[in-house]
Amino acid sequence: MFERVCKYLEKENAKKISANQTPEFGILLIDSIETKYDNLVRSKYKRFLRTGTHYIDNKYLIEDPLFVNSQYRNMSQIVDIVAHLVNRHTNLKTKSKAAWNDIDAVIERGFKIVYPRFDTGPTGKVLGSGIKHFP
């Protein structure tokens, strides 16, 4: 998630800077699990904020992530839904269409709605830009 947000801010701010506009900055809102877990995640993100990751540097994210209860934040719920669709879509690839149930068909329909909105790389590919699979 961190890399996706950094990449998005870099792309959008490159457009702004080339148009002589001021860049924008962001803050991460993360769904709170419980205090101990949240603090572990916070410490990892603090390191990412300072030094970036192996794949991307952070230029436009500021402050520690804020932990929120997603039931009170529509944007967090939308992120949860999209993550669920991507995860379920990935799992559907291992099933034959003949084995799909009604829920699988709804998941696939939902995925097809959100997929065109994913970030793409210079070649137009989503994988690695808008979706990143970890082993």
C-alpha positions in Angstrom: 0.0 0.0 0.0 2.8 2.4 0.9 4.5 2.0 -2.5 1.2 2.4 -4.4 0.4 5.7 -2.6 4.0 7.0 -3.1 3.8 6.1 -6.8 0.5 7.8 -7.2 1.6 11.0 -5.5 4.8 11.0 -7.6 2.9 10.7 -10.9 0.3 13.3 -9.9 2.9 15.7 -8.6 5.0 15.4 -11.7 2.1 16.7 -13.7 1.6 19.5 -11.2 5.2 20.5 -11.1 5.4 20.5 -14.9 2.4 22.9 -14.9 4.1 25.2 -12.4 1.7 24.1 -9.6 2.5 23.3 -6.0 2.8 19.6 -5.2 0.4 17.9 -2.8 1.2 15.7 0.1 -0.5 12.8 1.7 -1.2 11.0 5.0 -2.0 7.3 5.3 -5.1 6.1 7.1 -4.8 2.5 8.1 -7.6 0.3 9.6 -6.9 -0.1 13.3 -6.7 -3.7 14.5 -5.5 -3.3 18.1 -3.0 -1.1 19.8 -0.1 -3.6 20.0 -0.4 -4.5 16.3 -1.0 -0.9 15.2 2.2 0.1 16.9 4.2 -2.6 15.1 2.8 -1.4 11.8 3.5 2.2 12.7 7.1 1.5 13.4 7.6 -0.2 10.0 5.9 2.7 8.2 8.0 5.3 10.1 11.1 3.6 8.6 9.4 3.6 5.1 8.6 7.3 5.5 12.3 8.2 6.3 14.1 5.8 3.9 11.5 4.5 1.5 11.4 0.8 0.5 13.6 -1.4 -1.7 11.4 -0.3 -4.7 10.5 3.4 -4.1 11.5 6.5 -2.2 9.0 8.5 -0.2 8.8 12.2 -1.3 5.2 13.2 -0.6 3.9 11.2 2.4 4.2 13.0 5.6 3.7 12.0 9.3 3.1 8.6 10.8 0.1 6.7 9.5 -3.2 7.4 11.3 -5.0 4.4 12.6 -8.8 4.5 12.3 -11.8 2.3 12.8 -12.8 1.6 9.2 -16.5 1.4 10.1 -16.4 5.2 10.6 -14.5 6.0 7.4 -16.0 5.4 4.0 -12.7 5.6 2.2 -11.2 2.9 4.4 -14.2 0.7 3.6 -13.8 1.3 -0.1 -10.1 0.2 0.2 -11.2 -2.9 2.1 -13.7 -3.8 -0.7 -11.2 -3.3 -3.5 -8.6 -5.4 -1.6 -11.2 -8.1 -1.1 -12.1 -8.1 -4.8 -8.5 -8.4 -5.9 -7.8 -11.2 -3.4 -10.9 -13.1 -4.4 -10.2 -12.5 -8.1 -6.7 -13.9 -7.7 -8.1 -17.0 -6.0 -10.7 -17.4 -8.8 -7.9 -17.9 -11.3 -7.4 -21.3 -9.8 -11.0 -22.4 -10.3 -12.6 -23.4 -13.5 -15.6 -21.2 -14.5 -17.8 -24.3 -14.3 -17.0 -24.5 -10.6 -17.9 -20.9 -9.9 -20.8 -20.1 -7.6 -23.1 -17.0 -7.6 -20.7 -15.2 -5.2 -17.7 -15.9 -7.5 -19.6 -14.3 -10.4 -20.4 -11.2 -8.3 -16.7 -10.9 -7.3 -15.6 -11.1 -10.9 -18.1 -8.5 -11.9 -16.9 -6.2 -9.1 -13.3 -6.7 -10.1 -14.1 -5.8 -13.7 -15.5 -2.5 -12.4 -12.5 -1.5 -10.4 -9.7 -2.9 -12.6 -9.8 -0.1 -15.2 -9.1 2.4 -12.3 -5.9 0.8 -11.2 -2.6 2.5 -11.8 -0.6 1.4 -14.8 3.1 1.6 -15.7 4.5 3.3 -18.8 3.6 0.3 -21.0 0.0 0.3 -19.7 0.4 -2.8 -17.6 -1.3 -2.9 -14.2 0.7 -5.8 -12.7 3.6 -4.3 -10.7 2.1 -0.8 -10.9 -1.5 -1.0 -9.8 -1.3 -4.5 -8.3 1.6 -6.1 -6.6 1.6 -9.8 -5.7 3.7 -10.9 -2.8 4.6 -14.6 -2.4 
